[in-house]
Amino acid sequence: MKTAFVLAAATLACGSLFAQSKAPPQGVNKDEIVVGSIQDLSGPIAGFGKQVRAGMLLRVDEINEQGGINGRKVRLIVEDSAYDPKKAVLAAQKLVNQDKIFIMVGHIGTAQNNAAMPVQFEKNVINFFPVTAAREMYEPFNRLKYSFAATYFDQMRGAVPRLVKEKGAKKVCAMYQDDEFGLEVLRGGEAGLKTMGMDYTEKTSYKRGATDFSSQVARMKAAGCDFVVLGTIIRETIGAIAESRKTGFSPTFLGSSASYTDLIHKLGGKAMDGLYATMTVQNPYLDDASKAISFWAAKYKTKFNEDPTVFSVYGYNAIDSFAVVAAKAGAGLSTDSFIKAMDTMSFATDMFGSAPASFTATKRLGSDVSRLSQLQDARWKVMSEYFKPQ
C-alpha cells in the first residue's frame, strides 16, 4: 500500500508538472495576446508618443479584422511615462504584474527603457523594437532584447565625417541633452571625427526639459563653429536653430533620427529649412508618389484625423513585425517559441523604405545602416543612400 501510495503521488506530481509545462505563458490565452507599450503621452515628446501609439493601434486593428494571429486577437495596452524614467518603471510594473502582458513593444525613450527593462526581464517579458536607437537596447546581450535600427552612435559615426567632408567644415561643435540619449549622439559624432583626425571644438549640454538655449548657442557662436551635431529631439532642435538664426549664427546642423520628424518644420516654420538628420525609414506623405504609402497615409488620416509621421511608421512596423514573428512561432506561442522564431528572421525593405534587417541567436540589432535627409521647403528630402558607419 505504501508503494502504491508513493507511485500514485509521483504520478500526480508528474501530471502536475506536465500540466504546468503545457500551461500558456503570461499574456497568452486561447483568444488573445496581450501586448504592452509605454509612450510619452503627456511630457516633452508627447507628439512622438501619440504618433507611435496611433501607428500601433492602426496595425492592431488591421490584424484583428483579419482574424488575429493564429486565431488570437491582439489586445494592446499603452501606459504613459511622461518621458520620466521613474514613471516608466511604474508603468512597466503595472503592465507586467497587473495586466500580465506577453511582450513589451515599441517603448519610447532611452532612459525610460533602461529603467523599465529590469522589471520586464524579472518576469521573462521581451523588450521588442523599442523606439530609441541607443546601444543599450541590444547591449549587453540579453535573450529578451531586440532592437530594429541603426543606433544613434552608429548614425553619427557614419554621418558626421560624411557631411563634414561634403561641407568642408573646419570647426565641429555639439549641443546635446545631458542623458543617455544625448551622450550616445555626442559619442557617435566624436568617433566619426576621430576617423578624420578631428575632435569637437566646443561641446555644450542642456538638461532634459530645458526651453532656453541662448547660452549654448552663444558658446558655439563664440567658438566659431561651422558645423553643429545636435543631440536634441523636438523643441530643443527648434529652439537651438531658431536662436541661431536670430543671432546670425549659421552653421550646418545635423541631428539624429530623434530629430527626423515633421514636427520640426510644423512647429519651427521656415527657419528649420536646411537641417540635416539621419534616418532609417522615410516620413510618409499623403501625396507620396508611392500608391501604397498614399493609401496607407489616407487610411491613417481617416482614422485619427491627422497626417501620419515617421513615428507613426515606427509604431505600425513594430506591431507588424511582432505579428509576423508571433505567427511563425505557431499556435503554441511562448517566450521561448517567439525567441526561436525571431532568431531566424529576416525583414525585407518595406513600402516605407526601411533598411533590410536580420536577427540571429547572437545578433540582436536588425540593421546598422542609415541615410541622410534634409528639410527643404518644409519637407524631408532623402539626400543619400544607406551607408554603414566607418
C-alpha positions as CSV (number, residue, x, y, z in Angstrom):
1,M,0.0,0.0,0.0
2,K,2.9,2.3,0.9
3,T,4.5,1.6,-2.5
4,A,1.2,2.2,-4.3
5,F,0.7,5.5,-2.4
6,V,4.2,6.7,-3.4
7,L,3.6,5.7,-7.1
8,A,0.3,7.5,-7.1
9,A,1.8,10.6,-5.6
10,A,4.6,10.5,-8.1
11,T,2.1,10.1,-10.9
12,L,0.1,13.1,-9.7
13,A,3.3,15.2,-9.3
14,C,4.4,14.3,-12.9
15,G,0.9,15.1,-14.1
16,S,1.0,18.4,-12.3
17,L,4.4,19.3,-13.8
18,F,3.2,18.2,-17.2
19,A,0.2,20.4,-16.9
20,Q,2.4,23.3,-15.8
21,S,4.7,22.8,-18.8
22,K,1.7,23.0,-21.1
23,A,0.1,26.0,-19.4
24,P,0.0,29.1,-21.6
25,P,2.6,31.8,-20.8
26,Q,1.7,35.1,-19.3
27,G,-0.4,37.3,-21.7
28,V,-1.4,34.4,-24.0
29,N,-4.7,32.5,-23.9
30,K,-6.8,30.8,-26.5
31,D,-8.5,34.0,-27.6
32,E,-5.9,36.8,-27.3
33,I,-2.3,38.0,-26.9
34,V,-1.8,40.9,-24.5
35,V,0.8,43.4,-25.8
36,G,2.1,46.3,-23.7
37,S,3.8,49.6,-24.6
38,I,4.9,52.7,-22.8
39,Q,4.8,56.1,-24.5
40,D,5.2,59.7,-23.6
41,L,1.6,60.9,-23.9
42,S,1.8,64.0,-21.7
43,G,5.5,65.0,-21.5
44,P,8.1,66.8,-23.7
45,I,7.9,64.3,-26.6
46,A,4.2,63.5,-26.3
47,G,4.0,64.4,-30.0
48,F,6.1,61.4,-30.8
49,G,4.4,59.1,-28.3
50,K,0.9,59.8,-29.5
51,Q,2.1,59.1,-33.1
52,V,3.7,55.8,-32.2
53,R,0.5,54.8,-30.3
54,A,-1.6,55.7,-33.3
55,G,0.5,53.7,-35.7
56,M,0.4,50.7,-33.3
57,L,-3.4,50.9,-33.0
58,L,-3.8,51.0,-36.7
59,R,-1.9,47.8,-37.3
60,V,-3.6,46.1,-34.3
61,D,-7.0,46.9,-35.8
62,E,-5.9,45.5,-39.2
63,I,-4.6,42.3,-37.6
64,N,-7.8,41.7,-35.6
65,E,-10.0,42.5,-38.6
66,Q,-8.1,39.8,-40.5
67,G,-8.7,37.2,-37.8
68,G,-5.8,37.8,-35.5
69,I,-2.6,35.8,-35.1
70,N,-3.2,32.0,-35.3
71,G,-6.7,32.7,-34.2
72,R,-5.8,35.0,-31.3
73,K,-6.8,38.7,-31.3
74,V,-4.2,41.2,-30.2
75,R,-5.0,43.5,-27.2
76,L,-2.8,46.5,-26.9
77,I,-2.4,48.3,-23.5
78,V,-0.5,51.6,-23.6
79,E,0.7,53.4,-20.5
80,D,2.1,57.0,-20.2
81,S,5.6,57.6,-18.9
82,A,5.5,61.4,-19.5
83,Y,9.1,60.8,-20.6
84,D,10.1,60.2,-16.9
85,P,12.2,57.1,-16.1
86,K,10.6,56.8,-12.7
87,K,7.1,56.8,-14.2
88,A,8.3,54.3,-16.8
89,V,9.2,51.9,-14.0
90,L,5.7,52.3,-12.5
91,A,4.1,51.8,-15.9
92,A,6.2,48.6,-16.5
93,Q,5.2,47.3,-13.1
94,K,1.5,47.7,-14.0
95,L,1.9,46.2,-17.4
96,V,4.0,43.2,-16.3
97,N,2.4,42.4,-12.9
98,Q,-1.2,43.6,-13.2
99,D,-2.0,43.4,-16.9
100,K,0.3,40.5,-17.4
101,I,1.5,41.4,-20.8
102,F,3.2,38.8,-23.0
103,I,5.6,41.3,-24.6
104,M,6.7,45.0,-24.5
105,V,6.6,46.5,-27.9
106,G,7.8,50.0,-29.1
107,H,8.5,51.5,-25.7
108,I,9.8,55.1,-26.4
109,G,12.8,56.7,-24.8
110,T,16.4,55.6,-23.9
111,A,16.4,56.4,-20.1
112,Q,12.8,55.1,-19.9
113,N,13.7,51.7,-21.4
114,N,16.8,51.3,-19.3
115,A,14.7,51.9,-16.2
116,A,11.8,49.5,-17.2
117,M,13.7,46.6,-18.7
118,P,14.8,45.1,-15.3
119,V,11.1,44.9,-14.3
120,Q,10.2,43.1,-17.5
121,F,13.1,40.7,-17.5
122,E,12.3,39.6,-14.0
123,K,9.1,38.2,-15.4
124,N,10.6,36.9,-18.7
125,V,9.0,39.7,-20.8
126,I,10.7,40.5,-24.1
127,N,11.6,44.1,-24.9
128,F,10.8,44.3,-28.6
129,F,11.8,47.1,-31.0
130,P,11.9,50.0,-28.6
131,V,11.6,53.4,-30.1
132,T,15.1,54.5,-29.3
133,A,18.3,53.9,-31.1
134,A,20.5,53.5,-28.0
135,R,23.0,50.7,-27.9
136,E,21.7,49.6,-24.5
137,M,18.6,48.2,-26.4
138,Y,20.7,45.3,-27.5
139,E,23.9,45.5,-25.5
140,P,25.0,43.9,-23.2
141,F,23.4,40.8,-24.7
142,N,20.2,39.6,-23.2
143,R,18.0,37.0,-24.8
144,L,15.0,39.3,-24.1
145,K,16.3,42.3,-26.1
146,Y,15.6,43.0,-29.8
147,S,16.4,46.4,-31.5
148,F,15.5,47.1,-35.0
149,A,17.5,50.0,-36.5
150,A,20.9,51.7,-36.5
151,T,21.9,53.2,-33.2
152,Y,22.4,56.9,-32.6
153,F,26.1,56.1,-32.1
154,D,26.4,54.4,-35.5
155,Q,24.2,57.0,-37.2
156,M,26.5,59.8,-36.1
157,R,29.7,57.8,-36.6
158,G,28.7,57.4,-40.2
159,A,27.0,60.7,-41.0
160,V,29.3,63.2,-39.3
161,P,32.5,62.6,-41.3
162,R,30.5,62.1,-44.4
163,L,28.8,65.5,-44.1
164,V,31.8,67.3,-42.6
165,K,33.8,66.4,-45.7
166,E,31.0,67.4,-48.0
167,K,30.6,70.8,-46.4
168,G,34.4,71.4,-45.8
169,A,33.7,72.1,-42.2
170,K,36.6,73.1,-40.0
171,K,35.2,73.6,-36.5
172,V,32.7,70.9,-35.4
173,C,30.7,71.5,-32.2
174,A,28.0,69.6,-30.4
175,M,24.9,70.5,-28.4
176,Y,23.3,67.6,-26.6
177,Q,20.8,66.5,-24.0
178,D,22.5,65.6,-20.8
179,D,21.3,62.0,-20.6
180,E,21.9,58.6,-22.2
181,F,20.3,59.7,-25.4
182,G,22.3,62.9,-25.9
183,L,25.6,61.2,-24.9
184,E,25.1,58.5,-27.5
185,V,24.8,61.2,-30.2
186,L,27.8,63.0,-28.8
187,R,30.0,60.0,-28.7
188,G,29.0,58.8,-32.1
189,G,30.0,62.1,-33.6
190,E,33.2,62.0,-31.7
191,A,34.1,58.6,-33.0
192,G,33.3,59.7,-36.5
193,L,35.5,62.8,-36.2
194,K,38.4,60.7,-35.0
195,T,38.5,58.8,-38.3
196,M,39.3,62.2,-39.8
197,G,41.8,63.2,-37.2
198,M,39.4,65.8,-35.8
199,D,37.7,66.5,-32.5
200,Y,34.9,68.8,-31.3
201,T,35.9,72.4,-31.0
202,E,33.1,73.0,-28.4
203,K,30.6,70.8,-26.5
204,T,27.6,72.2,-24.6
205,S,24.8,70.4,-22.9
206,Y,21.3,71.1,-21.5
207,K,19.0,69.4,-19.0
208,R,16.0,67.4,-20.2
209,G,13.0,69.7,-20.4
210,A,15.0,72.9,-21.0
211,T,13.5,75.6,-23.1
212,D,16.1,78.3,-23.3
213,F,19.2,77.6,-25.4
214,S,20.7,81.1,-25.7
215,S,23.8,80.3,-23.6
216,Q,24.5,77.2,-25.6
217,V,24.2,78.9,-28.9
218,A,26.3,81.8,-27.7
219,R,29.1,79.4,-26.7
220,M,29.1,77.7,-30.1
221,K,29.0,81.0,-32.0
222,A,31.9,82.4,-29.9
223,A,33.9,79.2,-30.8
224,G,33.4,79.8,-34.5
225,C,31.6,76.6,-35.1
226,D,30.7,76.0,-38.7
227,F,29.1,72.5,-38.1
228,V,26.9,71.5,-35.1
229,V,25.9,68.0,-34.1
230,L,22.6,68.1,-32.3
231,G,21.8,65.5,-29.7
232,T,18.3,67.0,-29.5
233,I,14.7,66.0,-30.0
234,I,11.8,68.3,-30.9
235,R,11.6,71.6,-29.1
236,E,15.4,71.6,-28.3
237,T,16.1,71.2,-32.1
238,I,13.7,74.0,-32.9
239,G,14.9,76.2,-30.0
240,A,18.6,75.9,-30.9
241,I,18.1,76.6,-34.6
242,A,15.7,79.5,-34.0
243,E,18.1,81.1,-31.5
244,S,20.9,80.6,-34.0
245,R,19.0,82.2,-36.9
246,K,18.1,85.2,-34.6
247,T,21.7,85.8,-33.7
248,G,23.1,85.4,-37.2
249,F,24.8,82.0,-36.4
250,S,24.6,79.8,-39.5
251,P,26.5,76.5,-39.2
252,T,25.4,73.3,-40.8
253,F,23.1,71.5,-38.3
254,L,23.0,67.7,-38.2
255,G,20.6,65.8,-35.9
256,S,19.9,62.1,-35.4
257,S,16.8,60.1,-36.2
258,A,15.3,61.6,-33.0
259,S,15.0,65.0,-34.7
260,Y,13.8,63.5,-38.0
261,T,10.2,64.4,-37.6
262,D,7.5,66.5,-39.3
263,L,7.0,68.4,-36.0
264,I,10.3,70.2,-36.5
265,H,9.0,72.2,-39.5
266,K,5.4,72.3,-38.4
267,L,6.3,73.9,-35.1
268,G,9.5,75.7,-36.2
269,G,8.5,77.0,-39.6
270,K,10.7,78.2,-42.4
271,A,13.7,78.8,-40.1
272,M,14.1,75.0,-39.9
273,D,14.9,74.6,-43.6
274,G,18.4,73.3,-44.1
275,L,18.5,71.0,-41.1
276,Y,20.1,67.6,-41.8
277,A,19.1,64.5,-39.9
278,T,19.9,60.8,-40.1
279,M,17.0,58.4,-40.6
280,T,16.3,54.7,-41.0
281,V,12.8,55.0,-42.5
282,Q,11.1,57.7,-44.6
283,N,8.5,60.1,-43.3
284,P,5.2,59.3,-45.2
285,Y,3.4,62.0,-47.1
286,L,-0.2,61.8,-48.3
287,D,0.9,62.9,-51.8
288,D,3.7,60.5,-51.9
289,A,4.5,59.1,-55.4
290,S,4.1,55.6,-54.0
291,K,0.4,54.5,-54.2
292,A,0.9,52.1,-51.3
293,I,2.1,54.8,-49.0
294,S,-0.5,57.3,-50.2
295,F,-3.3,54.7,-49.5
296,W,-1.8,53.9,-46.1
297,A,-1.5,57.6,-45.2
298,A,-5.1,58.2,-46.2
299,K,-6.3,55.3,-44.1
300,Y,-4.4,56.7,-41.1
301,K,-5.7,60.2,-41.5
302,T,-9.3,58.9,-41.8
303,K,-8.9,57.0,-38.5
304,F,-7.0,59.6,-36.5
305,N,-7.9,62.9,-38.3
306,E,-4.2,63.8,-38.7
307,D,-1.4,63.1,-41.1
308,P,0.9,60.2,-40.3
309,T,4.6,60.7,-39.5
310,V,7.7,58.7,-39.3
311,F,6.9,57.9,-35.6
312,S,3.5,56.5,-36.8
313,V,5.5,54.2,-39.0
314,Y,7.7,53.1,-36.1
315,G,4.7,52.1,-34.2
316,Y,3.0,50.4,-37.2
317,N,6.1,48.5,-38.2
318,A,6.8,47.4,-34.6
319,I,3.4,45.7,-34.3
320,D,3.6,44.3,-37.8
321,S,7.0,42.7,-37.1
322,F,5.8,41.3,-33.8
323,A,2.8,39.8,-35.6
324,V,5.0,38.2,-38.3
325,V,7.2,36.6,-35.7
326,A,4.3,35.5,-33.4
327,A,2.6,33.9,-36.4
328,K,5.8,32.0,-37.2
329,A,6.1,30.9,-33.6
330,G,2.9,28.9,-34.1
331,A,-0.2,28.2,-32.1
332,G,1.9,27.2,-29.0
333,L,3.1,30.8,-28.6
334,S,5.5,31.3,-25.7
335,T,8.5,33.4,-24.9
336,D,10.8,30.6,-26.0
337,S,9.0,29.9,-29.2
338,F,8.9,33.6,-30.1
339,I,12.7,33.9,-29.5
340,K,13.3,30.7,-31.5
341,A,11.3,32.2,-34.5
342,M,12.9,35.7,-34.1
343,D,16.4,34.3,-34.2
344,T,15.9,33.2,-37.8
345,M,14.1,36.3,-39.0
346,S,15.0,38.5,-42.0
347,F,12.8,41.5,-42.8
348,A,13.0,42.9,-46.3
349,T,12.7,46.6,-47.3
350,D,9.1,47.7,-46.8
351,M,7.0,50.3,-48.6
352,F,8.3,52.9,-46.2
353,G,11.9,52.4,-47.4
354,S,13.1,50.7,-44.2
355,A,16.6,49.1,-44.4
356,P,16.6,45.3,-44.5
357,A,17.1,43.7,-41.1
358,S,18.1,40.3,-39.9
359,F,18.5,38.6,-36.5
360,T,20.2,35.5,-35.1
361,A,20.7,34.0,-31.7
362,T,23.7,36.3,-31.2
363,K,22.7,39.3,-33.4
364,R,20.0,41.4,-31.7
365,L,20.4,44.6,-33.7
366,G,18.5,44.3,-37.0
367,S,20.5,46.8,-39.0
368,D,23.4,49.3,-38.6
369,V,22.8,51.4,-41.7
370,S,21.2,54.8,-42.0
371,R,21.0,57.6,-44.5
372,L,20.8,61.4,-44.6
373,S,17.8,63.6,-45.1
374,Q,17.3,67.4,-45.2
375,L,14.5,69.7,-44.6
376,Q,13.8,71.6,-47.8
377,D,10.7,73.8,-48.1
378,A,9.2,72.2,-45.0
379,R,9.5,68.7,-46.3
380,W,12.1,66.0,-45.6
381,K,14.1,65.0,-48.7
382,V,16.3,61.9,-48.9
383,M,19.9,63.0,-49.5
384,S,21.9,59.8,-49.6
385,E,21.8,56.1,-50.0
386,Y,22.0,53.8,-46.9
387,F,25.6,53.8,-45.5
388,K,27.4,51.9,-42.8
389,P,29.4,53.7,-40.1
390,Q,33.1,54.0,-40.9
